[in-house]
């Protein structure tokens, strides 16, 4: 009886001691080491260094799936998400040869599923970031997973579709978007006015107008047809400056403004006697689904339903003053009618404070910060 | 026991024959304003699909009495439609040829009533994201698909990616709620008159079939917009459309069955956060005799069990 009691006591103290020790060590002694976080500079060089460090650490590449997932998540932080070389370095982390299936059963039932899924996720991230792989990557994947691997299928699908859609857009944009806002605005205005190949895009400085307050640049576009349309505008009816409107060049947004005039009255009766488009379709003749009548179109592209577009511009500050300078510059360069015709500015304020929803309820200190910023 | 069995059979009918007249479920396509706060989940079915909507709970619960009343109201319209159909059957000859180079307008958005034939969807409808969109008349008097695209992912540990908005035409029906399809076999080109904001949009042509593997078949193509105040006319041959199922491009590509088109839609999901704005004047069809391409994507012979598995 006594002996069992003693034994019980020993066991009790020991186990609790061990529990305590474990708890203690988990609290204090395990230090998290994330080489991606501890890097002082975040760029491609340090990113590749971290990958190299992992490769040198362990011959058997233990934990490489976890490492690749962690590395994929950190790509944006290092600014390397569009770099093929980095993706190749990551694929190189997988050990070669081990994952190649040796018989049909292994091939059919997804040999090393975690590793294959990880490689597929890597390729998917490439696809999302519009990075097209190359044949070297195919060789690497073949050496890792063999030609029956799921990542290989993903690779072949990517190489079939991505080059097909790469240059599909009718409006060419360079791979590297210019960082200068003026060059970006010029690209945007050129794209907008590509309807009329006659359009000339000018870059003016507001310094040319002495009274202007904002010293900035103006990218303005006007074609010969628009000049004529502007000169034919009635003098008593005001022109309207409308905007700001957005145009997207990939993920860059450029704000532009329009100078709108009145649309010309429809010409009275110059109907072509041979025109058969107006004849009602006699019943009994088969041949159409829906309706055959298209909405009417004006004779020049610049006459749209909101009015006649006389000129398009983007300015450095998008302010009212810079737009006023734009009107004066238009007047200076070949549109003398603007000195007599009144111009109305109907500019809607850009919605700067978009309400942002949050998944979690907003924390208290967050709310207090917001009130502070309001003050 | 017999009674129990009966009800279970009725329940079965209710669940699996969504488009039947007997079924009490109302498709949310018809009344989409309802905000649905809880979604069941999006399960992946390995062998068969239980539900056309893929587990998204879009039905509206209704009492029997309400159902009867609605049915009675509908009866008048349906009879009228049926009469029209019978009349057409006797009068009409089959449509045999399309006039080359002329556009036949399917939807012209000059009239607000045409907008009701479309439904908008975004990821925030099912608590799967924060995008929002609407399809309304623009100040210029055209259809305007606009909203805010947001690629932030809700922190629920289930969703990996977010950020889509879309419009889709409603199911077309014959009288007495029989489902039918668009028949576009005369044409080979899609014509859209649009005014966008420089983003690229996705055109979706759904060809849902009878069997569950075809329920999510959608043909896609990209609609590039110029941006700016000028209208543009986009003519896209049907041969260029690629087959996808649940948004994944398929290995074995086929061309569209033009006589089995069930829905037409446009969606925005180009992974760029921000406002988007697409004005549409009309969506039409055209027969272009110079375009003799049947299908634009070549297929390759590969080893066994590599493609399509």
Interface residues (C-beta under 8 A of the other chain):
Chain A: X128 X147 X148 X153 X157 X161 X164 X165 X168 X169 X170 X171 X188 X191 X192 X193 X194 X195 X245 X246 X247 X248 X249 X250 X251 X253 X256 X258 X284 X286 X287 X288 X289 X290 X291 X292 X293 X294 X295 X301 X302 X304 X305 X306 X309 X312 X354 X357 X359 X360
Chain B: X92 X93 X94 X95 X96 X97 X98 X99 X102 X103 X104 X105 X106 X107 X108 X110 X130 X139 X140 X141 X142 X148 X154 X155 X156 X183 X184 X186 X193 X197 X198 X199 X200 X222 X224 X226 X227 X228 X229 X230 X231 X232 X242 X249 X251 X271 X272 X274 X275 X277 X281 X282 X284 X285 X297 X303 X306
